[in-house]
């Protein structure tokens, strides 16, 4: 596996030349004094340096060794403890945390780039600070001031970590079925009892304490999802002075043996009357949990993007060095016995597909993060409202599309290596195994597609989609004639998506099965169309600056490849959507 190189130039291109994010920061008082273009560059360069030099080298060894379960204790792979301490000491666990409680205070759009670099370097390692950041976000927005003051500073420091305890053996997507209970105590605390599974970082040896956020039901809770509350349950009790006291009644029963992310501890957690504290209001636990879902689901999408980027970096280096056969047009390296495989059309197809999907995905994830910042920091109420609506619409697409394409991209990278890609020592097969979980956790991609179709389109009659559609079409129509090679196909793709959306909305009213039958393919049509929008914007900049060097020429050539070879996928996907649900039910369950 080649050394990981943080894609800082591409990030800077998006920040400064495509989305002009520093100008947005300057218009928001909450960020104006905190961050500018120079600060952003320095932050990302320093994060990239630590990640590439300290975290990335542990990726393969961590996969080979995995986590070890020893009588209730989890031991992470060699090197993880020291790497985590180095990463935490520089403040990166709290990179987007509230400065009031010791966080770095960076906007989400910065945090998203740090996440990409960390996930690309070592996804297993990245999951520990990611879950801590998610727990911190829920506490920051819903916990009492006393809980925030006690728990957030050491969590942002990385001395304490966090976990999110949702799933139970019988309750995954349908959290209304959970059985974990919380009994109120005279001192205002609660005794939490139940079992949670698939808990990332539920037990580990990286931090002094683990702060579990646990979904549970009060004795008088309403049935179903409306009766879920959220509780903070520390692994080790914390005194009034902030010092650690006795162990709480929390234990790890086992860890899972998984296909990938083997250096991330995935735990079965038992709460046996553990002391916990209510976060937010009773029976409002899902609302508190969903505060971080937009951030976390975007974060999982970024994991898919990151693994695709790492796979591409490995594959392009290999393709430039591996000698096999001659180019179809004749020898390109006459002084050698054969040409490097990068000259062959099919290898170029795979490499360009990877490059186009990665760079389009980075633009997409950056845009969604930018909208999250607008929704949080803008002083314009209308701008906040519009950004919130776009985040709600685009989050399921970001999670599902980025991870689906992440798997495709890692597979392409393995294929470039041929037989060597199937061998463990090259690292490509690990990226595929690690990537597979991203399509499953934080809500499977099928659930994301149903969320997009049912809650984000059908529920509001396509109103939010319509606003985004008009924004994209206005951009395309505003492009000059010199950009017609990108503006015209973008308008055509939007016309297809508009018509497909209207078709789905109409059919959904007649047959409830139509939503589920169309959901996944529809989400992909939207994803490819959104990428066309971002590629048109990137190409617009690259066309104007192509004389300034190879970076812009590469960007322009990749944009042309995307429009010629990848955007046409929308047509077969649209045809599949319009085939309807009928063929899914031609067989009885016994005939499947």
NORJOCOR-V589342 format. One record per helix or strand of 3 or more residues. SS is the DSSP state (a for helix, b for strand). FROM is the first residue (numbers start at 0). TO is the last residue. If there is no record, write none. Layout:
# NORJOCOR-V589342
[[SS	FROM	TO] [SS	FROM	TO]]
This chain:
# NORJOCOR-V589342
[[a	7	17] [a	20	25] [a	28	31] [a	36	64] [b	67	69] [b	72	74] [a	79	88] [a	91	93] [a	98	100] [a	107	120] [a	122	141] [a	144	156] [b	159	164] [a	174	176] [b	180	183] [b	189	199] [b	208	217] [a	223	226] [b	228	233] [b	235	237] [b	243	246] [b	249	254] [b	265	278] [a	284	289] [a	292	320] [a	340	342] [a	344	376] [a	380	421] [a	423	425] [a	427	438] [a	444	457] [a	462	477] [a	480	507] [a	512	547] [a	549	565] [a	568	577] [a	581	584] [a	588	590]]
